[in-house]
Amino acid sequence: MSHHLPPARLYTTAFLLLCLSHALFAASFNMMIPELPAYLSDMGGGEHKGLIIALFTITAGVSRPFSGKLTDTVGRLPVMYVGTLACIVCGLLYPVLAFVSGFLVLRFFHGFSTGFKPTGTSAYVADIVPPGRLGEAMGILGICFSLGVSASPPLGSWMVKYFEGNPNPMFYASAVLAALSVFILFNLKETLRNKQPFRWGLLKVTKDDVFDPLALPSALAMIFCYFSYGVILTLLPDLSDHLNVGNRGLFFTLFTLASVFTRFFAGKISDRLGRVPVLKISALLIAASMVIFAKADTPHLFYLGSVVFGLGNGVFAPAINAWTVDLGRPEQKGRALATMYIALEIAIGGGAFLSGWYFANDWSRMPAVFYFAAAMSLAGWVYLTAYGKRFTPPHQRPTTQQ
């Protein structure tokens, strides 16, 4: 019994190609992250290290409404092409604009990549997979992204070492990975029906394009639960140095392994039990990990925190993606996903900014930051408990209407 688009199978050629493209895309812009602070310092811009991630995130957030609108009008594939093209162009230009202001401008434009590609990819996946296996599909897609994120930084660092401190080959390799990611997409067919040709008028974004009220529940859950991610990105280097953790990279290895492990079945469970119960579990796991980090006085506790944090995020990511698609209108998946991704940038940016501002290299303040992040996740659990049932789509569970 075949539906108009989604086949009964999940692992179709189109889905597997999309997963491979997503892994290469993630590898492309993540492989350089560990080397960028030293690269910026060598150019004399050490005091601007905070902007390496901040500029990237600002553009990613600002471009979401555009990518959401274009995903629903021009098509899923063109939006993915634009996002990947940003990675190719920036990878080729880093060696050319090798001065502080040039580098910062490129970091700003590089953010368009994550503002566009994931929005188009998530909408495409929602088009081609069986509706009853959407959570599972988002879990597998997330695993591929995580593998790209975790496997590429060691490669980037190795290349810089191999070429005796010259980062340019790493930048070119990043562009090659992005080119491979986009090349794979050429084998896919567009899934958006009634697509429109691009015209400049489509770039006029209204309040309705920026915000899908139907996706508000998942956006709020994202802000509560992902605040901790910004805290981790900001305070992790200081905490690991303070505890004399030998290899900082081990945090990311343990985090990714735990996250990948849970993604295998978390999405599938959300298809069976509903998104909200799974999201409530993830909120508690993330809160627990923040408490462990607050109390961490040995490397062992630090590593335990990274595993629990990875488990929480692995449960959270596929369920929040699938819930967002469930909540939005079928013909406006891009807009719903863009709203949720804007919330993600607000959560990470807010967590990073507030934790850095409050901590200010005062060790006595470190635990308070983590306790506050735990409280944010617990507030997410309270929100999901109080209101989550109201936003469970009818096809998942018979409940009162919104």
N, C-alpha and C positions, 0 to 999 in steps of 0.2 A: 504494500500500500504506500505508494510514493506521493509525497507532498509536492507542491509546486517547486520549491527550491531545496530545503534541507533533506538530504538522503537519510536513510535509516542508519547508515554507518557514520561513525565519528571520524575514523582514520582514513579519510579520502586523500587522494593525491593533493588536492588543493589545500587541505588543512595541514598536511605534512610540509608542503612547500612554504606555507605561511609561517609555520613554526621555525623552519630553518632560516628563513629570511629575518625573522624577529631575533633569533639568536645572533646572527651575524651583525645585525643593526646594533644590538646592545653591546656587542664586543667592540664595534667600531668606535663608539664615543667613550666607552669606559676604560679602554686599554691605556689611555694617556693620563687618567686621573691621578695615580700616585706620583707621576713625574712632573706634573704641572707646577706645584708649589716651588720646587727647586729650580725649575726652568724660569719661572717668573722672578725669583730671587736673583738668579744669575744675570738677568737683564736689568737688575736694579729696581725691581718693583715689589720687593718682599713685603712692604707694608700693605699691599693690595691683595694679599692671599685670600682674604675673606670674599673677594669678588669673584674668584674662580668659579665657585658653585652658585653664588648669589645671582650674577648676571645671567648665567645659563638658565636658572630657575625662573627669573623674571620673564624672559622671553617665552619660555615654555608656557607659563601661565597666561601671559597676554595673548599668545597665539591660539589658545584652546578654543575660544568662541569662533574664530575664523575657521579653524580646522573642523569643528563640529558642524558649522553651517555648510561648508564645502563638501563634507562627507555625505551630507543628506541631499545635496543638490547636484554637484558635479560628478561625484562618485567616490567610492572607497579607494580605488587604485591611484587616481591622480594625487590624492592627499598623501598616500604612502610614498609616492614618487617624490613629492616636494620635501617631505621630512628626510628621506634618505639622501636626496641631492644636497641638502644643507650639510650633511656629514662629509660628503665627497668634497664639496667646494672648500669647507673649512679645513679639512685635512690637508688639502693641497696648498692652502694659503698660510698656514701657521709658519712654515719655513720662510715665506716671503715677507710677511709682516712681523719680523722678529725684533720688535721693540715694544715697550710696555703698553703704550696706547693702542697700537695695532693689535696686540694680543688680546687686550680687554674688549675691543670692538668685535673680534672674532668669537670670543666667549659668548658675547651677547647674541650674535647671529647663530651660533651653534645651537642655542636653545630652541630654535625653530624646529630642529629635528625631533625632539621629544614632544614638542607641542603638536606636531602633525602625525608622525608615523603611528604611535600607539592608538590614537583615536580612530584612524582609518582601519588599522588591523583589528581592533576589538569589534568594530561594526561589521567588518567582513566575516569574522568568525561567527558572530551572532546570526549572519545571513545563511551560512553554509552548514551549520551543525544542527542535529536534531534538537528541538526545543527542550526536550527532557534531559539533555546531556550538556546543557550550556555551562553549568558550573564545572563539570569535569573538563570540558574543552578549555575554559579559562585557566584551570589549574595546569593543564599540560602546556598551554601557551606561556604561562608564567614560569614554568620550569625551564623552558627554552630560553626565555629572557634572562633568568637567574644564572643559567649556565654561561651565557654570553658575558654577563656582568662579572662573574667570578673567575672565569678562565682567562679573560683577556688582560687584566692588570699585570699579572706576573710576566706575560709575554711582552707587554710594553716596557716593563722595567728591564727585562733581559736584553731587549733590543738596544736600549740606551747604554747599558753596560757593554754589550758586544761591540757597539760602534764608538766606544771610548768617550761616553758622555754626550755624543751628538744625538739629539732627539729627532732630527729630521726624518730618518728612516722610519721611526715609529709613527710619525704623522702621516707619511705616505702609506704605510701599512694600514692605518686607520681608514684612509680614503679607499684603499683596495677592498677592505672588508665591506664597506658601505656599498661599493660598486657591485660586489657579488650579491649583496642583499637585494639590491634593486633589480639586478639581472634575473634573479629567481622569479620576481614578481611579473616579469614579462610573459611568463607561462600561464598566468591566471586570467580568468575572464571576470569582467566587471559584474557585480551582483546587484547593484542599485537599479531598480526599475525606474522608468520615467526620468532618467538623468537629463540634466540640462547642459548645454555648452557653457563654458566659462565666459563670464562677462564681468567687467570691473564692478558693476552694480552689486554683485554678490559679496563683495568685500565690505559693503556697508553693513555694519553690525549693529543691531538694535538691542535693547534690553532683553528682549525675548530670546535672541540668539545667544546672549551671554549666559542666561540662566533658565534652566528648565525646572519650573516649580515641582514637577512630578518627581524629579531626581533629588529633591531637597533632603529626604530621609537618608539616602546613601551619602550625600555630601556632608551632612552633619556627623554621621558616624565616622566618616573619613577624617574630619577635622579633630574629633575627640581622640581617635585611636592612632592617627599617624603623626600627631604632635611629637610623640616620643622619637620618631625617626629623625626629625630635625635635631633633637637633643643629642642623640647618639652620634650623628655626623659631626656635630660641633665638639662634644666633650670627650669622645672616645680616645683621640690621640693623647690628651692630657691625663685621662684616667689610666690608660695603659702605661704611660711613662711613670706615673706616680706609683703604680704597683710593680714596676720593673718587669713588665711583660716582655719577654724576649722578642717574640715575633708578632708584631701588630696585625699582620696579614692573617694570622690564625683565627682572629675574631671573625673575619669575613668568611673564612673557610667553614668554620663551625656554624655560623649564622646561615650560610647558604645551604650547607648539607641538611640542617634541620628544616629549613624552609622548603627545600626541594622534596624532602621526605614527606612532609605533611601535605604539600600540594597534590601529591599523587592521589590521595583519597579524600582530602577536604572538600574539593569541588564536587566530587561524586556524592558525598554525604549531604552537601547543600541541595543537590538535585532531589534527594529523597526526603530529607527532614525539613527543608525550607532554608532560606538564607539567614533569617534572623537568629535561630538557635545557634547556628555555626558562628555567626559574627559575635554573639554574646560570649562564646567560649574563647574566641580570639582576644576579645577585650580583656578578659580576666588573665589570660596568659601574658599579654603585653604588660598589664599592670604589675603582675608578679615579677616579670623580668626587670622592670624599673626599680622595684623594691630591692631585688638582688644587687643591682648595680649601686644603689644607694648605700648598701651595707658592705659592698665588696672591699675587703682589706687584704685579700690574697689573690694571686692569679687564678686559683681554682674557682673562686666565686665569680671572678670576672668571666671565665670561660663558661661557667654554668649559666650566667646571665645571657651570654650570647646565644647559647643553645635554646633557652626558653624564649628569648626574643625572636629567634628564627622560627620556632614552632608557631608562635602567635601570628607572625607575619605570613607564614605559609598557609595558615588557616584563613586569615583575613582576606588576602588579595583575590583569590578566585571567587569567593563568595560576594565581595563588594562589587566586583565587575559584573557578575551575573545578576545581582540584585538591581544594579543600575539599569541594565537592559530590560529586566522584568518591569521596572517601575515606569520607564519611558514609553512613549508611543512607538509602535513598530516602525512607522515611517520617519521617526526622528531619533533613531538610536544614537546618531552622531552628537546631537545636541545634549542628550542625557549624559553620554559618556564625557563630553567636554565639561559639563557642569561638575561631574564627580572629579575629573582630573584637575580642574581649577581648585577645588577644595583640597586636593592632594598637595598642590604647590603652596597653598595658604598654610596648610598644616606643617609641612617641612620647613618652609621659610619662617613661619612664626616660631616653631620650636627651636630652630637654629638661632634666630635673632635674640629671642628672649633668654635662652639659656646662656648664650655668649655674653649678653649684656649683664645678666645677674651674677654669673660666676666670676667674671673679671679677674681670673687667676687667683681667687681667694678660696683656698682649699676647704675652709670651714663652710662654704656655701654649696659645695658640690652635692652632698646628699639631698639638700632641700630641692635642688633642681630636679633630681630623679623622683623624689616623692611627689612633686607637683605633676610630673609627667604621668606617674602612676594614677594620681587623682583624676587627670584628664581622661585616661582610659576607663577608669571606673565610672566616670560621668557618662562615657559612651555606653557602658553596660546598663546604667540606669535608664538612659534614653531608649535604648533598644528594648529593655524590659517593659518600660511604661508605654511606649508608642509603637514598637516594632510590629506587633500583631496587626495593627491597623493598616500597615503598609505591606502586608504579605499579599502578593498577587493572587487573584482568585484561582488561577489554574494550579497553584501549589497547595493551597489550603483553604477550605471554605471558612471565611471569616466575615465579619461585618464589612460593609463597603467603606471606602475612604471617605 
